[in-house]
Amino acid sequence: MAQFCNAGDHREEVDPMLIGDVVRWHGNKTPDREAIRWDEHSMTFGQLLRRVNQVANATTKHAAHEY
């Protein structure tokens, strides 16, 4: 099934990506670009990628200690 990305008048077929793929791609290619904004706060893709990796590593270490 085709996936499409709409950007203004431009419509382009893209490969389906998971949100983690999007964060990883932007975190590596455009780390200083703003990823999210809430209230008076914001986070760049680089900061978001580091945070996601921290959570993933902590989860993996925690799960390894349970076995």
Secondary structure, 3 states (H helix, E strand, C coil): CCEEEEECCEEEEECCCCHHHHHHHHHHHCCCCEEEEECCEEEEHHHHHHHHHHHHHHHHHHHHHHC
